[in-house]
Amino acid sequence: MSRAERLFDLLQILRRHRRPVSGAVLAREAGISLRTLYRDIASLQALGAEIEGEPGLGYVLKPGFLLPPLMFSGQEIEALALGLQWVGRRTDEDMGQAARNVMAKVAAVLPADLRERMEDDALVIGHGWDRPQAVDLAVLRRALNEGRKLSIAYTDEKAARSERIIWPVSLGFFETTRVLVAWCELRGGFRHFRTDRIEAAEILPERVPRPRRQLMKEWQQTLLPESDSGVRYSVSRSRNTRETPMSTHSKSDDLVFYTNPQSRGAIVHWMLEEIGRPYTLKVLDFTTTMKAPDYLAINPMGKVPAIRHGETVVTEVAAICAYLADAFPEAGLAPEPKHRGDYYRWLFFTAGCLEPAASNHVIGWDPSPDMEGRFGYGSYARVLDTLSAWLEGRTYVAGDRFTAADVVLASHLQWGMMSGMIEKRRVFEIYSERHVNRPAAKRADEQAEKLSAQQAA
């Protein structure tokens, strides 16, 4: 690394710290000796950087100083391109166009080799969950930027419609939904509103009475104990996970559920609510706690969901749901013996055929006719046709009552059709709508929304 690069890196490290930071910490982050750090600090100060502090007290960089820009590294280009792709595909039209403009401007000034790296399609952002938006997100962003109140018409998860005056605080973009955090004058407290449920919005001339940053701090301090439905939700924080018993029963460590609200764990979450037994929920982050040694001992794949029931560990959605149905027979989520063949068939058809076929299809790849025999599902069309034929005229996938197989299949069909992974067919819509509005499914959805909002905080 050249000296200029080292100075630039040190400047970037100082920018990340808004409060005085010790020389030892700076040296460790920069990967240099303490003696070299002191020399580099002096060099930056000589160049005009307003770095205050001294050895033993710590250092802080005052804002406003800029060094001449250095060229991006290859990995930085990939990170920039990936982030701009995400914004281009997962936000509103105006923001997406702005992201594409940035990509064009950056590419125009890059040397040929880095421009090629930026335009490479080795890293791809897939389609998100595209829900119809009655209100343009640009309107919500404008209210946030201008610090003005919003008048909205909102329909909650119970289909109850209300008119509200709110003070926008933050707009969260998640894989499964978009959430506007705001102070609600009607409820007299902070609420979070799914933007696809906002039917109308008008920016009012009145400004919010307190700065948005102050409102943000106030909201974070509440730890989001309530959703718009008013249901209480208690969360205890630790360094690595967030845990709470999700039941009205007494706390039990016997059944532990590892998940992330933005994952397939939502299916197991629904299953656990159907069972009605107490369990402890542990929320893991994709890049940190999910890859930590203690969780890798649970699931070496480093992914969720997983459960621990006493000394038994189970991973993979279909396997977990099948296990829970057998472990808690009183819930009635496994069918009678005469229907077990259909039950196991469609439980594992969903995991072994429907999901991989839909995943490959959505990225534009399907096995050619001469290659279908090499894949367990054959072809995307054959999977959907087979499933359609079976579901025609049926309420349940196996037997005459709701089972774990319906939890798994209805979840995949609902998510797949909303995300564009699975072709919308009327038979799929009729089947999934019968089940995804069950009380247990709604409880799991509400808890997941609260966890997602808390992660945003």
C-alpha positions, 0 to 999 in steps of 0.5 A: 500500500502506498503512503497516499493510500494509507493516509486516505484510509486513515482519513476514512477511518476518522470520518467513521468516528464522530467522537474522539477515538484513541490512537491505539484503536485507529492504529488497529483499524488501519493495520499500522503501528502506533508510531506510524499512526502518529506520523500519519496524523501529523502529515494529514494535519500538515495537509490542512486536515482539522484533526483535533487531539493528541497522544493519550487523549484521542483524535477527532476529525472536524467535517469539511476537509477533503483529500483529492479523490483516489481511484476505487479498488475493484472490490469497491466498484463491485460494492458500489454497482451492487448497491446501486442495482439494489436501489434501482430495482427495490425503491420507487421510480425516481430513486431508481432513475437517480441510481442509474444516473449515478452508475452512468456518471461513475462509469464515464470517469473510470478507466476501461478495466474498472468500467468493465468490472462495474458493468459485469453481471457476475453479481445480480440483484433479483426481483423483489416483492413488488406490491401495488403502491397506491401512493408514490413513494416519492411523495413520502420521501418528499414529506420526510425531506421537507419535515412536513405532516402527512394526511393519509388514508390507511387500511390495516391488516384487519381491513379497518380503514382510518384517516390519520395525520402523521409525522414521518420519521423514516422509510424502511425498504425491506425484502418483503415490504416497505414501512413508513415509521411515523408519529400518529396523532390519532393514536398519540404514539409511534406507529409503522405503516406498510406503504402498500396499505396507504390508500391516499396521502397528502402533504400538509403545509404544517411542519412537524413540531420537532426535528426528524432526527429528534423524532428518530431518537425518540422512536428508537428509545421505544424499541418499537413495543407496539405495531399499528394494531396495538399489540404489545411486543416485548424484546430483550436485547443482547449483544448477539441476538434478540430474544423473546418468548412468543407465547402467553404460556410461561417461559420455556427453554425447551423449544428454541427457534432461530430465524430472521424476519426476512427469510424462509423462517417465516414459514416455520414461524407460522407453523409454531404459532399453529402448534400453540406451544411456548417457544423462544425466538432468537433473531440472527443477522445474516452476516454476523451472528448467523455465521458465528461459531455458536450458531454454526454448531447448530447449522453448519450451513450458516442459514436459518431457519433452525429449531432446537427441541431439547437435545434435538436440532432440525434444519430445513423448512419442510423437515422442521414442519414435519418434525413439529407436526409429529412432536406435537400431535395434539395440534392436529397438524399431521393427517390420518395414516390413510392420507400420509402418502399425499401429505409427505408427497406434497410436503417434499414436492414443495421443497424438492421441486417447486422451490428449485424450479421457481428459483431457477425460472425467475433468473431466466434459466430452465433445463432444456428438454434434453437436460430435464432428466438430470434435474429432480423437478424436470421442468418449471411448466411440468411442476406447475401443471402437476400442482395445479391439477392436484389442487383443483377442487381441493381445500387441503393438499392432503386429506380433509383438514389443515396440516403442516403440508398446507403451511409449507405449500401455501407459504411458497405459493403466496410468496412466489406469486407476489415476488414473480417467481411463480406464475399466478394461476387462479387455482393457486390463488384460491388455495393459498388465500384460504390458508394465509389468513388463518389467525396463526399466520397473521400472528406470525406476520405481525410479529415478523413486521415488528422484528423487521421494524426493530432491526431498522431501528 
